[in-house]
Every structure is written in structure tokens, then in C-alpha cells.
Amino acid sequence: MTTVNEAISGYKPPLGAELAAGLETLSGNQTVTFALYKRMILPLDGFAFWINYSLVVPVSGDPPASTTIKGSLHYSTEVEQEEESTISLNTIVLTAQSRCDIFNQINPQFMYLANWNGIRFTFNSQGKYYQQADLWHYVGIAVTSVMSTQIIDTQDQLNALKQVVSNSLPIWLGMPAYRPPYPGFICPIVNMFPSFLVPENVAPPYASVQIEETTSLVEAAFLGSRLTSSQLASEIVKVTTYGVNNDDIITFLNFVLQYSYDWNFIGVMNMPIIEDDKLTQSELQTISQKKTIKFKISYLQESVRDIARQHILHTIVQYNPGSSGIIP
């Protein structure tokens, strides 16, 4: 019987050889070319973009700028109608004769994206591998219209990037950089990320920031020059931490309160309490060090723009408007 190692090393079982020949006939020896993109975190508010590698200054050790894979491409389309959008969901399946290690081994700060008949796609899962068939199936949803703004292909698109979020998120992302002029109350959590934008497999300790229930505390906005405006707003901010012990989470809570006193960028409208949460993994028979704190805050929207200009949380790629590209 053929072993998995033999299958991976290039040996094809009889059924696999026949299927491979049929695959080549049906697909017409089809190939798909994937272009390399690099992840960029917008320093102003932590928003994530994918930048075409042609706009990036190459660095030794980066993956190849493009890769071509031989296989058969299938896709199906389903229209999804929601309250705020109507989009076509294109499910892409690539059947290849050999394992595409390039998708598994690539640094998570990079991504390969293909453009086929106007549909851009990459893969987020690998289908079940059947040893006797020796075919590899890669599945993903093509880039939807509402997500296309996060893919940057031209210099003009780079030049147009500005702060995206309108809530208090930049204030929270900038907090770890604050160093009080007196001892104590230094933020014990260095890495703070927007919710849903935590980097892949990042090691604790870290925190994610979820903004909820943004409401106005005034009846009208203050209007400035050139159609600018500012409102006194209120939000619920849920900070979720991993890998933080009791002493450090108490220090973090006190740090946030002291930060509020020192700078007045935010006002705390409740008495926040630390909550222990549960996240399990059955293989380990234990729970993670997960904690949450909910803050009800008030802030001026204008102060958020000021904070966004001053603080840089973390950049995987730094963009320099005066240069011809972006500098890693």
C-alpha cells in the first residue's frame, strides 16, 4: 500500500495517475498565477490592508513575487442580498496534482492573490486529501466587492490612504506608548489590536479592543472650518486580554483610569470590573488566561483625530508619501 510519504514525495498510486491524466485533459493543462501581497497596518487606527508587492521595497528572504500553480480551477456563484449590500459570493476550488506548500509555509504577513477572469481570490482551507486519488483541493471565497478596498494595487491608492475608523479606537491603540512622568502605571500590555484584526497566531500577552454602542451626548455637532465637525460621544469599549495574570490586569485597569485623569482624552462613565472568561481546548483539558473589561467612556471625536496623528501602534510596512513606495 502506498504510504503518505510516498504520495507526498511524488509517487502516484494507480488511481492517482489516472485521475491526474484526466485532470490535465479536462483543464487543458491549466495554470493559475498568484501575485504576492504584503500586509500593512495603517498606523493611524490599526486598519489592515494588503499591498501589491510591486509597491514594496524588496527585502532579502521575502517570498517570490509571483508563483504559478498547475491545476484545475472550479468556481460557483451565489448572490447574497443583505440590508446594506448585494454581493456575489464566488466559491473557488483549485484541484492540484501536488501539495501547494506555498500556501502553508508563507509568512502570515504575506498573501498570494490570483486574478482570473476579473475574479481575485486566495484560499483559506484545504479540502480532505484522499491518498489513492492523490489530488489536493484548495477552497476559498473570492474577494467580494465590499472587501476590495482593502487590496492596494496602485500608488494612487496608497497616496489616498487616511484614517478609517471614526470611533475612539486610535486612543486605545496609542495608550501603550504613554509613559507617565512619575513611577508606576506603565501599561503592562504592550500589544493592543483592533477586534477581528489580531495577527495570526500571535503569542500572548496581548489585548483586543472592541468598540460598541457609539452614541452622541450632544444634540448637535460643533462645526469647524472646511466642513470639519466634532461631537461629544459615548461608547462601550470591551478590552479582551490573553495571557495576562491578575496583577497585570489590575495594573492595566488602573493605568487606563490614570491615563484618563492625565490626558482627558476619555472620561470613564462606569466603574469597570475585571471578568474572567473561559476558552477551552479539549486536547489540553485546560482553559486559557482570558479576561475582559468593559469601559463606558465619553470622548470628543476631534481628540481621536489628534491621537491618530501622534501615535503609531505597529507597522508591518511603513508608507512614506514622499517616496516611490513603501518601506518595510
GUZA-465703 format. One record per residue: x, z negated, y of N, C-alpha, C in turn; residue in three letters; residue number from 1. Coordinates in pm, whole numbers, m for minus. Layout:
N
n_px_n_pz_n_py_ca_px_ca_pz_ca_py_c_px_c_pz_c_py_type_seq
X_Z_Y_X_Z_Y_X_Z_Y_ALA_NUM
...
END
This chain:
328
n_px_n_pz_n_py_ca_px_ca_pz_ca_py_c_px_c_pz_c_py_type_seq
86_0_m121_0_0_0_88_0_124_MET_1
46_78_221_119_85_347_112_m47_421_THR_2
226_m93_471_228_m216_549_205_m184_696_THR_3
171_m289_772_153_m269_916_282_m227_981_VAL_4
394_m284_936_524_m248_992_555_m100_971_ASN_5
518_m49_852_540_93_826_452_178_917_GLU_6
328_132_938_238_207_1025_293_213_1166_ALA_7
342_101_1213_394_94_1349_522_177_1364_ILE_8
603_182_1259_733_249_1267_722_400_1260_SER_9
602_454_1238_589_599_1240_540_658_1109_GLY_10
543_581_1001_493_630_873_341_636_877_TYR_11
283_750_836_139_764_839_85_771_696_LYS_12
m15_688_664_m79_695_534_m153_827_521_PRO_13
m189_869_399_m254_1000_381_m376_1021_470_PRO_14
m466_922_477_m584_936_562_m543_949_707_LEU_15
m444_869_751_m398_875_888_m341_1011_924_GLY_16
m268_1073_831_m210_1205_857_m320_1310_875_ALA_17
m424_1301_792_m534_1396_803_m610_1377_935_GLU_18
m634_1251_970_m705_1224_1096_m622_1268_1216_LEU_19
m491_1250_1208_m405_1292_1318_m411_1442_1339_ALA_20
m412_1518_1228_m422_1664_1238_m557_1703_1299_ALA_21
m663_1636_1254_m794_1665_1311_m803_1628_1457_GLY_22
m738_1519_1496_m738_1476_1635_m670_1580_1724_LEU_23
m559_1635_1678_m488_1736_1755_m573_1862_1770_GLU_24
m646_1898_1661_m730_2018_1667_m845_2000_1766_THR_25
m915_1886_1755_m1030_1861_1841_m991_1848_1987_LEU_26
m878_1784_2012_m838_1759_2152_m756_1873_2211_SER_27
m715_1967_2127_m629_2074_2176_m495_2023_2222_GLY_28
m441_1924_2147_m312_1862_2183_m315_1806_2326_ASN_29
m424_1740_2358_m444_1689_2493_m343_1581_2529_GLN_30
m300_1580_2655_m215_1473_2707_m276_1420_2836_THR_31
m251_1293_2864_m301_1229_2984_m183_1166_3057_VAL_32
m168_1196_3185_m57_1143_3265_m106_1025_3349_THR_33
m32_915_3341_m64_793_3416_40_773_3524_PHE_34
m5_746_3646_85_718_3758_98_567_3777_ALA_35
213_522_3821_241_380_3838_192_331_3973_LEU_36
129_212_3973_86_144_4094_143_3_4093_TYR_37
169_m49_4212_223_m184_4225_125_m272_4300_LYS_38
109_m393_4253_14_m486_4313_68_m540_4445_ARG_39
m17_m543_4547_20_m601_4675_m85_m705_4713_MET_40
m38_m822_4753_m127_m926_4804_m120_m921_4956_ILE_41
m234_m895_5019_m238_m889_5165_m206_m1028_5220_LEU_42
m97_m1043_5295_m57_m1176_5341_m162_m1247_5425_PRO_43
m249_m1172_5491_m346_m1232_5582_m449_m1319_5512_LEU_44
m492_m1277_5392_m602_m1350_5328_m597_m1350_5176_ASP_45
m487_m1306_5116_m476_m1311_4971_m547_m1200_4898_GLY_46
m601_m1099_4969_m672_m989_4903_m574_m901_4827_PHE_47
m615_m852_4709_m527_m775_4622_m555_m625_4634_ALA_48
m448_m548_4644_m456_m401_4646_m355_m346_4545_PHE_49
m379_m222_4502_m284_m152_4416_m228_m34_4494_TRP_50
m95_m31_4509_m28_66_4594_41_171_4506_ILE_51
16_298_4535_82_406_4463_233_389_4473_ASN_52
301_401_4361_446_372_4358_525_469_4446_TYR_53
466_583_4480_537_677_4569_554_618_4709_SER_54
477_513_4742_488_448_4873_577_325_4868_LEU_55
632_295_4755_711_174_4735_859_210_4726_VAL_56
943_129_4787_1087_146_4772_1126_106_4630_VAL_57
1177_199_4548_1207_167_4408_1309_55_4395_PRO_58
1290_m24_4290_1381_m133_4258_1429_m115_4115_VAL_59
1556_m142_4091_1610_m131_3956_1534_m223_3861_SER_60
1495_m167_3747_1420_m244_3649_1271_m220_3653_GLY_61
1221_m150_3756_1079_m118_3762_1044_m19_3651_ASP_62
919_m19_3606_876_78_3504_886_221_3557_PRO_63
880_321_3467_882_461_3512_766_491_3606_PRO_64
789_582_3700_686_613_3799_565_682_3738_ALA_65
580_740_3621_468_802_3551_498_804_3401_SER_66
393_814_3323_409_825_3178_300_915_3124_THR_67
331_994_3025_236_1087_2964_209_1045_2820_THR_68
81_1036_2785_40_992_2652_m40_1104_2586_ILE_69
m8_1128_2461_m79_1230_2383_m195_1164_2310_LYS_70
m314_1218_2328_m429_1161_2261_m556_1233_2300_GLY_71
m666_1188_2244_m796_1248_2270_m877_1157_2361_SER_72
m927_1213_2471_m999_1135_2571_m1149_1156_2557_LEU_73
m1222_1044_2552_m1369_1048_2546_m1422_965_2663_HIS_74
m1539_1004_2713_m1599_919_2816_m1751_933_2812_TYR_75
m1817_827_2853_m1962_827_2866_m1997_769_3003_SER_76
m2111_811_3058_m2151_770_3192_m2287_701_3188_THR_77
m2295_589_3258_m2420_516_3271_m2438_477_3417_GLU_78
m2554_511_3473_m2581_479_3612_m2639_338_3621_VAL_79
m2578_256_3707_m2623_118_3726_m2677_103_3867_GLU_80
m2805_67_3877_m2870_53_4007_m2890_m94_4039_GLN_81
m2823_m140_4143_m2833_m278_4187_m2894_m284_4326_GLU_82
m2916_m405_4373_m2975_m423_4506_m2890_m360_4614_GLU_83
m2756_m375_4603_m2670_m333_4711_m2591_m206_4681_GLU_84
m2602_m150_4562_m2524_m30_4529_m2583_41_4409_SER_85
m2556_171_4401_m2587_251_4283_m2459_321_4243_THR_86
m2405_286_4127_m2275_336_4087_m2281_393_3946_ILE_87
m2191_486_3919_m2177_543_3786_m2067_470_3712_SER_88
m2100_412_3598_m2002_344_3515_m1954_440_3407_LEU_89
m1830_483_3420_m1770_574_3323_m1684_495_3225_ASN_90
m1728_487_3101_m1652_419_2996_m1555_519_2933_THR_91
m1427_488_2940_m1322_578_2893_m1265_525_2762_ILE_92
m1250_614_2663_m1186_579_2536_m1074_681_2511_VAL_93
m954_631_2496_m840_716_2462_m798_686_2319_LEU_94
m804_785_2231_m761_770_2092_m623_833_2078_THR_95
m526_751_2045_m386_797_2035_m336_783_1893_ALA_96
m236_864_1859_m180_861_1724_m79_749_1704_GLN_97
m31_694_1812_66_586_1802_33_479_1905_SER_98
84_360_1883_57_249_1973_120_274_2110_ARG_99
43_250_2215_92_271_2352_143_139_2406_CYS_100
267_106_2374_324_m22_2416_332_m35_2567_ASP_101
330_78_2637_346_75_2782_237_m6_2848_ILE_102
117_m12_2787_6_m88_2845_20_m238_2818_PHE_103
87_m274_2708_101_m414_2672_225_m479_2731_ASN_104
332_m403_2746_460_m460_2785_486_m455_2935_GLN_105
403_m382_3009_428_m368_3151_409_m500_3224_ILE_106
492_m525_3324_478_m643_3410_339_m642_3473_ASN_107
267_m756_3474_131_m756_3531_125_m723_3679_PRO_108
239_m717_3747_240_m674_3887_240_m522_3900_GLN_109
236_m453_3786_228_m308_3785_107_m265_3703_PHE_110
61_m143_3727_m51_m88_3653_m34_64_3645_MET_111
m68_121_3529_m70_266_3515_m215_313_3531_TYR_112
m234_411_3620_m368_462_3651_m367_613_3634_LEU_113
m465_665_3560_m475_809_3537_m585_867_3625_ALA_114
m574_996_3654_m675_1069_3729_m710_1193_3648_ASN_115
m830_1191_3589_m872_1301_3501_m1007_1353_3550_TRP_116
m1008_1478_3596_m1130_1541_3647_m1196_1456_3756_ASN_117
m1114_1397_3843_m1168_1317_3952_m1204_1175_3915_GLY_118
m1186_1137_3788_m1215_1001_3742_m1083_927_3726_ILE_119
m1069_815_3797_m948_734_3786_m975_616_3694_ARG_120
m880_588_3605_m905_483_3507_m776_425_3453_PHE_121
m788_304_3402_m686_240_3320_m761_166_3210_THR_122
m694_83_3132_m759_19_3018_m747_m132_3026_PHE_123
m852_m201_2980_m849_m347_2976_m864_m403_2835_ASN_124
m875_m314_2734_m887_m363_2597_m839_m257_2499_SER_125
m801_m304_2382_m762_m216_2272_m861_m235_2158_GLN_126
m917_m124_2110_m1014_m133_2001_m949_m177_1871_GLY_127
m1034_m207_1774_m985_m254_1644_m901_m146_1576_LYS_128
m787_m189_1523_m695_m98_1456_m722_m101_1306_TYR_129
m748_17_1247_m769_28_1102_m645_93_1042_TYR_130
m578_20_955_m446_61_907_m445_198_841_GLN_131
m544_226_754_m544_353_683_m569_472_776_GLN_132
m646_449_883_m671_557_978_m552_577_1072_ALA_133
m483_469_1104_m362_473_1187_m388_542_1321_ASP_134
m502_510_1381_m533_559_1515_m553_439_1607_LEU_135
m512_456_1731_m520_346_1828_m620_383_1936_TRP_136
m711_291_1965_m818_318_2061_m804_226_2182_HIS_137
m800_285_2301_m788_210_2425_m912_235_2510_TYR_138
m971_126_2560_m1102_133_2624_m1096_71_2764_VAL_139
m1168_130_2857_m1176_73_2992_m1286_140_3072_GLY_140
m1327_76_3181_m1423_132_3275_m1347_197_3389_ILE_141
m1383_320_3422_m1316_391_3531_m1337_317_3663_ALA_142
m1248_342_3757_m1258_280_3890_m1391_321_3953_VAL_143
m1472_224_3989_m1602_254_4049_m1587_283_4197_THR_144
m1691_339_4256_m1685_376_4398_m1662_255_4487_SER_145
m1724_141_4452_m1711_23_4538_m1575_m44_4524_VAL_146
m1500_m12_4416_m1366_m69_4398_m1256_26_4445_MET_147
m1293_148_4483_m1192_248_4519_m1113_208_4644_SER_148
m1170_121_4728_m1098_78_4848_m975_m4_4816_THR_149
m965_m54_4693_m850_m137_4655_m735_m54_4599_GLN_150
m753_77_4590_m648_166_4543_m593_241_4664_ILE_151
m464_223_4691_m399_282_4810_m307_394_4765_ILE_152
m336_517_4815_m258_634_4774_m182_700_4889_ASP_153
m216_668_5014_m153_736_5127_m100_635_5227_THR_154
m9_682_5311_47_599_5416_m58_560_5519_GLN_155
m151_652_5546_m258_621_5642_m344_505_5593_ASP_156
m372_500_5463_m448_388_5408_m371_258_5423_GLN_157
m241_264_5404_m158_144_5422_m162_97_5567_LEU_158
m149_192_5659_m147_156_5800_m277_92_5845_ASN_159
m386_122_5776_m518_75_5818_m552_m63_5762_ALA_160
m467_m120_5678_m499_m249_5616_m502_m360_5720_LEU_161
m611_m436_5720_m628_m551_5806_m690_m665_5726_LYS_162
m700_m780_5788_m764_m894_5723_m903_m853_5674_GLN_163
m934_m891_5550_m1061_m852_5489_m1165_m963_5500_VAL_164
m1129_m1083_5455_m1229_m1190_5446_m1269_m1238_5584_VAL_165
m1395_m1288_5594_m1448_m1339_5720_m1472_m1489_5716_SER_166
m1437_m1554_5606_m1464_m1698_5591_m1336_m1778_5617_ASN_167
m1335_m1903_5572_m1223_m1994_5600_m1108_m1981_5502_SER_168
m1111_m1884_5412_m1008_m1873_5309_m866_m1872_5364_LEU_169
m834_m1797_5470_m695_m1799_5521_m647_m1938_5559_PRO_170
m736_m2024_5607_m696_m2160_5642_m646_m2233_5517_ILE_171
m719_m2220_5407_m682_m2289_5284_m555_m2232_5222_TRP_172
m539_m2101_5227_m419_m2040_5170_m295_m2076_5252_LEU_173
m313_m2105_5381_m200_m2141_5465_m163_m2288_5460_GLY_174
m249_m2373_5402_m224_m2517_5401_m91_m2558_5337_MET_175
m53_m2503_5220_71_m2550_5156_195_m2533_5243_PRO_176
189_m2444_5342_306_m2423_5430_318_m2531_5537_ALA_177
217_m2614_5554_221_m2716_5660_312_m2831_5621_TYR_178
404_m2863_5709_494_m2975_5689_474_m3073_5805_ARG_179
407_m3185_5782_382_m3281_5890_513_m3334_5949_PRO_180
512_m3372_6074_633_m3424_6138_666_m3566_6096_PRO_181
586_m3626_6010_607_m3762_5961_610_m3758_5808_TYR_182
670_m3860_5744_682_m3858_5598_546_m3865_5530_PRO_183
536_m3802_5412_415_m3810_5330_316_m3701_5359_GLY_184
220_m3690_5271_109_m3596_5284_153_m3451_5281_PHE_185
267_m3421_5221_304_m3282_5196_218_m3232_5080_ILE_186
168_m3109_5091_78_m3056_4989_148_m3051_4853_CYS_187
96_m3120_4750_162_m3121_4620_133_m2995_4538_PRO_188
43_m2909_4585_10_m2786_4513_61_m2669_4596_ILE_189
168_m2609_4551_232_m2502_4627_154_m2372_4615_VAL_190
102_m2342_4496_36_m2215_4472_m115_m2231_4481_ASN_191
m174_m2168_4584_m319_m2166_4601_m363_m2020_4611_MET_192
m465_m1983_4533_m507_m1844_4524_m657_m1832_4553_PHE_193
m701_m1715_4601_m845_m1692_4613_m909_m1691_4474_PRO_194
m1032_m1736_4464_m1102_m1730_4336_m1114_m1584_4290_SER_195
m1103_m1563_4159_m1107_m1432_4095_m982_m1348_4120_PHE_196
m885_m1401_4196_m762_m1327_4222_m639_m1407_4180_LEU_197
m657_m1499_4086_m543_m1572_4031_m460_m1476_3947_VAL_198
m328_m1467_3968_m246_m1375_3890_m257_m1400_3740_PRO_199
m233_m1297_3664_m246_m1304_3519_m147_m1406_3458_GLU_200
m203_m1496_3378_m123_m1593_3302_m29_m1675_3390_ASN_201
m71_m1705_3512_13_m1787_3599_21_m1929_3542_VAL_202
139_m1988_3548_159_m2121_3491_115_m2229_3589_ALA_203
44_m2332_3543_10_m2446_3629_138_m2519_3672_PRO_204
130_m2600_3778_10_m2632_3856_m22_m2526_3959_PRO_205
m152_m2505_3980_m198_m2416_4085_m344_m2450_4115_TYR_206
m397_m2389_4222_m536_m2411_4261_m600_m2278_4299_ALA_207
m728_m2266_4271_m807_m2152_4319_m910_m2203_4419_SER_208
m942_m2118_4517_m1032_m2158_4625_m1154_m2068_4624_VAL_209
m1271_m2128_4603_m1398_m2056_4602_m1480_m2097_4725_GLN_210
m1518_m1998_4806_m1596_m2023_4927_m1744_m1994_4897_ILE_211
m1832_m2088_4930_m1974_m2073_4903_m2056_m2116_5025_GLU_212
m2177_m2064_5034_m2278_m2109_5130_m2227_m2109_5275_GLU_213
m2180_m1994_5320_m2138_m1982_5459_m2262_m1974_5549_THR_214
m2273_m2065_5644_m2388_m2069_5734_m2341_m2093_5877_THR_215
m2424_m2055_5973_m2393_m2076_6115_m2444_m2212_6160_SER_216
m2366_m2277_6244_m2407_m2405_6302_m2453_m2391_6447_LEU_217
m2455_m2269_6496_m2500_m2243_6634_m2602_m2131_6632_VAL_218
m2679_m2121_6741_m2784_m2020_6748_m2733_m1884_6791_GLU_219
m2619_m1880_6854_m2564_m1751_6899_m2412_m1759_6897_ALA_220
m2350_m1644_6874_m2204_m1637_6871_m2148_m1631_7011_ALA_221
m2026_m1681_7026_m1954_m1668_7152_m1892_m1529_7157_PHE_222
m1924_m1451_7261_m1875_m1314_7273_m1752_m1310_7362_LEU_223
m1647_m1244_7309_m1526_m1230_7386_m1510_m1087_7435_GLY_224
m1390_m1054_7480_m1364_m918_7527_m1356_m822_7410_SER_225
m1383_m696_7434_m1371_m589_7334_m1457_m618_7209_ARG_226
m1577_m667_7231_m1675_m690_7125_m1630_m791_7021_LEU_227
m1534_m876_7054_m1498_m983_6963_m1599_m1096_6975_THR_228
m1611_m1174_6870_m1705_m1286_6871_m1654_m1397_6783_SER_229
m1707_m1516_6804_m1669_m1632_6723_m1789_m1723_6709_SER_230
m1805_m1780_6588_m1915_m1871_6562_m1863_m2000_6501_GLN_231
m1934_m2109_6529_m1910_m2233_6458_m1985_m2224_6326_LEU_232
m1913_m2231_6216_m1972_m2206_6084_m1950_m2326_5993_ALA_233
m2027_m2327_5886_m2016_m2431_5782_m2006_m2364_5646_SER_234
m1927_m2425_5558_m1910_m2370_5422_m1892_m2482_5321_GLU_235
m1924_m2449_5196_m1886_m2532_5082_m1763_m2469_5020_ILE_236
m1656_m2544_5010_m1530_m2493_4954_m1500_m2570_4826_VAL_237
m1497_m2497_4715_m1464_m2559_4586_m1321_m2526_4549_LYS_238
m1238_m2629_4540_m1099_m2612_4500_m1086_m2656_4354_VAL_239
m1042_m2564_4270_m1023_m2593_4127_m875_m2594_4097_THR_240
m826_m2701_4036_m683_m2712_4006_m660_m2717_3856_THR_241
m544_m2669_3815_m499_m2678_3676_m359_m2738_3673_TYR_242
m336_m2823_3576_m203_m2882_3558_m167_m2985_3661_GLY_243
m266_m3047_3726_m242_m3146_3830_m285_m3283_3780_VAL_244
m197_m3382_3791_m231_m3515_3743_m308_m3594_3848_ASN_245
m346_m3717_3814_m429_m3798_3903_m359_m3828_4035_ASN_246
m232_m3865_4029_m160_m3900_4153_m154_m3780_4249_ASP_247
m124_m3662_4194_m108_m3544_4279_m242_m3497_4337_ASP_248
m351_m3508_4261_m479_m3463_4314_m528_m3557_4424_ILE_249
m497_m3687_4412_m530_m3780_4520_m448_m3748_4645_ILE_250
m319_m3719_4624_m235_m3680_4737_m287_m3553_4802_THR_251
m332_m3457_4720_m386_m3332_4774_m511_m3359_4858_PHE_252
m601_m3441_4807_m722_m3474_4883_m686_m3537_5017_LEU_253
m595_m3633_5016_m554_m3697_5140_m482_m3601_5234_ASN_254
m406_m3508_5174_m337_m3406_5254_m437_m3320_5329_PHE_255
m543_m3276_5262_m644_m3193_5327_m709_m3269_5443_VAL_256
m743_m3396_5420_m804_m3476_5526_m708_m3493_5644_LEU_257
m580_m3517_5614_m482_m3533_5722_m460_m3402_5797_GLN_258
m460_m3291_5721_m447_m3159_5784_m561_m3136_5882_TYR_259
m682_m3178_5842_m798_m3165_5930_m778_m3247_6058_SER_260
m727_m3371_6044_m703_m3456_6161_m597_m3396_6253_TYR_261
m490_m3343_6193_m376_m3297_6271_m404_m3169_6350_ASP_262
m477_m3077_6289_m490_m2945_6349_m631_m2912_6398_TRP_263
m732_m2978_6344_m870_m2949_6384_m913_m2805_6356_ASN_264
m844_m2739_6264_m891_m2606_6223_m1019_m2618_6141_PHE_265
m1030_m2726_6063_m1151_m2752_5987_m1194_m2896_6013_ILE_266
m1325_m2916_6008_m1380_m3050_6010_m1444_m3078_5876_GLY_267
m1421_m3194_5819_m1477_m3230_5689_m1609_m3302_5711_VAL_268
m1718_m3247_5657_m1852_m3297_5683_m1908_m3381_5568_MET_269
m1833_m3396_5460_m1878_m3481_5349_m1765_m3574_5308_ASN_270
m1789_m3659_5211_m1683_m3740_5153_m1647_m3678_5019_MET_271
m1543_m3593_5016_m1509_m3521_4892_m1472_m3619_4781_PRO_272
m1505_m3581_4658_m1474_m3664_4542_m1407_m3577_4436_ILE_273
m1308_m3631_4368_m1237_m3560_4262_m1320_m3565_4134_ILE_274
m1340_m3450_4071_m1415_m3442_3946_m1325_m3386_3836_GLU_275
m1328_m3449_3721_m1257_m3397_3604_m1349_m3299_3531_ASP_276
m1296_m3181_3503_m1374_m3078_3434_m1316_m3055_3295_ASP_277
m1388_m2980_3213_m1347_m2957_3074_m1328_m2808_3050_LYS_278
m1210_m2775_2999_m1183_m2640_2949_m1112_m2655_2817_LEU_279
m1172_m2602_2710_m1120_m2624_2575_m1053_m2499_2521_THR_280
m970_m2518_2420_m918_m2410_2336_m917_m2463_2194_GLN_281
m1005_m2409_2111_m1027_m2466_1977_m901_m2466_1892_SER_282
m811_m2368_1915_m689_m2365_1835_m601_m2487_1858_GLU_283
m609_m2544_1978_m524_m2658_2012_m594_m2792_1996_LEU_284
m728_m2792_1989_m804_m2915_1975_m771_m3014_2088_GLN_285
m770_m2962_2211_m744_m3046_2328_m814_m2984_2447_THR_286
m799_m3043_2564_m858_m2988_2686_m750_m2971_2791_ILE_287
m776_m2881_2887_m679_m2855_2992_m689_m2960_3102_SER_288
m588_m2963_3188_m588_m3053_3304_m658_m2981_3419_GLN_289
m791_m2981_3413_m872_m2910_3512_m948_m3010_3598_LYS_290
m938_m2994_3730_m1009_m3081_3823_m1070_m2997_3934_LYS_291
m1178_m3046_3993_m1241_m2976_4105_m1272_m3074_4218_THR_292
m1266_m3023_4340_m1307_m3098_4459_m1392_m3004_4544_ILE_293
m1506_m3053_4593_m1591_m2976_4682_m1585_m3036_4822_LYS_294
m1548_m2951_4919_m1544_m2989_5059_m1657_m2917_5132_PHE_295
m1731_m2990_5215_m1821_m2926_5310_m1753_m2930_5444_LYS_296
m1724_m2813_5499_m1642_m2807_5619_m1713_m2732_5731_ILE_297
m1666_m2755_5853_m1704_m2675_5969_m1577_m2615_6027_SER_298
m1589_m2498_6089_m1471_m2433_6147_m1518_m2325_6243_TYR_299
m1428_m2285_6331_m1452_m2174_6422_m1392_m2047_6362_LEU_300
m1470_m1941_6359_m1421_m1817_6300_m1297_m1765_6371_GLN_301
m1288_m1789_6499_m1171_m1743_6575_m1043_m1809_6525_GLU_302
m1051_m1936_6485_m932_m2005_6435_m885_m1946_6304_SER_303
m977_m1890_6224_m938_m1825_6098_m849_m1705_6126_VAL_304
m884_m1627_6228_m801_m1511_6261_m662_m1555_6307_ARG_305
m655_m1665_6381_m525_m1716_6425_m441_m1760_6306_ASP_306
m503_m1832_6213_m430_m1877_6093_m381_m1758_6013_ILE_307
m466_m1656_5998_m428_m1539_5919_m306_m1470_5978_ALA_308
m292_m1473_6108_m176_m1410_6172_m48_m1492_6153_ARG_309
m63_m1622_6132_54_m1710_6129_108_m1735_5990_GLN_310
20_m1738_5890_62_m1782_5757_70_m1667_5658_HIS_311
173_m1671_5578_187_m1578_5466_196_m1664_5341_ILE_312
95_m1652_5253_93_m1731_5130_196_m1678_5032_LEU_313
181_m1552_4994_268_m1496_4892_253_m1345_4895_HIS_314
364_m1273_4891_354_m1129_4885_438_m1078_4771_THR_315
376_m996_4689_449_m927_4583_512_m802_4642_ILE_316
447_m744_4742_502_m634_4818_479_m666_4964_VAL_317
580_m654_5048_566_m675_5191_558_m540_5259_GLN_318
456_m522_5340_437_m396_5411_492_m407_5552_TYR_319
574_m313_5590_632_m309_5724_579_m187_5798_ASN_320
487_m207_5898_426_m90_5965_528_m2_6033_PRO_321
645_m53_6061_744_30_6131_829_113_6038_GLY_322
813_94_5908_895_166_5811_815_280_5750_SER_323
878_351_5659_812_463_5594_736_419_5471_SER_324
740_293_5440_671_250_5321_660_100_5316_GLY_325
661_44_5196_654_m100_5180_777_m148_5108_ILE_326
817_m267_5141_943_m320_5093_915_m430_4992_ILE_327
964_m419_4868_939_m523_4770_1018_m648_4800_PRO_328
END
